[in-house]
Amino acid sequence: MKIMPCLIRLVFFTLFGFMLSCVSSTEKGAIGVDRKQLLLVPSEQIVSMSAQAYEQTKAEAAQAGKLDQRPDQVQRVKQIAQKLIPQTANFRTHSGDWKWEVHIISSEELNAYCMPGGKIMFYTGIIDKLNLTDAEIAAIMGHEMSHALREHGRERMSEELIKQTGISLLVASGRMDAKYAEAANLITAVTVSLRHSRTQESEADAMGVELMARAGFDPHAAISLWKKMSSQGGGKPPEFLSTHPADETRIARIEALLPKVMPLYQGSQNK
C-alpha cells in the first residue's frame, strides 16, 4: 500500500527535473540550431567518464602498437583541429578552454569521434580508404566536434534515464506486466530514441559545416565526403530504423545550408 505515494513523489521529482533541464546547450550560430534538450545528467560526470574511456582507449591502442604510428598523418589531423577549435566558441563561449586532444589509431575501420570535453580520435581506415582531403577531414571533425558541443551523449543518457524510470513506474504500479517491458523498450527506441538520434545527426551536420566554413575549409567538401561514404555500400536499414539520416537526405540538407555558410567561408579567405 505504500508504493503509490512513493511513485507519486518519484513522478513529481522526475517531471520537475525534466522541466528544469530542458535548455539548449549551444548558441544558434549562423545555421540556427536551436532546440531545447533534456539534460538531466551532470555535464561534469559525462566529461569525467569520457576522459577515462579515452585514456583507456589510448592505452589499449598504444599497447597494441596502434596509437599515433604515422607522425605525418597525426600532424596533419592536429593542424586541421587547430583551425577548427577556435571556431567552436561561436557555439559555446568557453569551449576553447576544453582540454582538447587529437590521436589516431591504426585500424581499417571507417571511424572517427569526438568525446565530450574535446577528446578526438581518428582511425587510419577512414582517411586512407576514402582518400580524404584536408577539407573532408575537417567535415568529419567538425561533425564530431558538434556532437560534443551539443552534448548529444549527455542528452541520450538523460533520455534513457527518463525512459527507464517511466517503464519501471508502470511495472511497479501494476499497470504493465513485466514481460511487456522489453517490448516497450523496443517501441520507445524506434519511435523516440532513433528518431531523436537522427535529429542529433542532422544538428551535427549543420554545425559541422558551419565550423569548417569559419575555419577556412570549403563546405562543398562535406558533400563530397558523404558521397564517398555512400559509395562504401554495405547493408543499411530503412531510415526510420536507423540512427543516421539516409545518405541522400543528409547530402540534400547540407546542400540547402550552402547559401548560409558559403559567405562564412569566403569571409575566412579574406583574413
Salt bridges, closest charged atoms under 4 A:
ASP34 OD2 - LYS28 NZ 3.80
GLU55 OE2 - LYS58 NZ 3.24
ASP68 OD2 - HIS103 ND1 2.68
ASP97 OD2 - HIS94 ND1 3.95
GLU101 OE1 - LYS58 NZ 2.88
GLU101 OE1 - HIS103 NE2 3.00
GLU101 OE2 - LYS119 NZ 3.17
GLU108 OE1 - LYS129 NZ 3.53
ASP128 OD2 - ARG70 NH1 2.70
ASP134 OD1 - ARG76 NE 2.56
GLU136 OE1 - LYS228 NZ 2.76
GLU151 OE2 - ARG92 NH1 3.12
GLU151 OE1 - ARG154 NH1 3.12
GLU155 OE2 - ARG35 NH1 2.60
GLU155 OE2 - HIS196 NE2 3.33
GLU159 OE2 - HIS196 ND1 2.23
GLU160 OE1 - LYS163 NZ 3.16
GLU201 OE1 - HIS143 NE2 3.11
GLU201 OE2 - HIS147 NE2 3.02
GLU201 OE2 - HIS244 NE2 3.64
GLU201 OE1 - ARG250 NH2 2.78
GLU203 OE2 - ARG35 NE 2.56
GLU203 OE1 - ARG150 NE 3.09
GLU203 OE1 - HIS152 NE2 2.81
ASP205 OD1 - HIS143 ND1 2.78
ASP205 OD2 - ARG250 NE 2.60
GLU210 OE2 - ARG214 NE 2.86
ASP218 OD1 - HIS220 ND1 2.83
ASP247 OD2 - LYS236 NZ 2.31
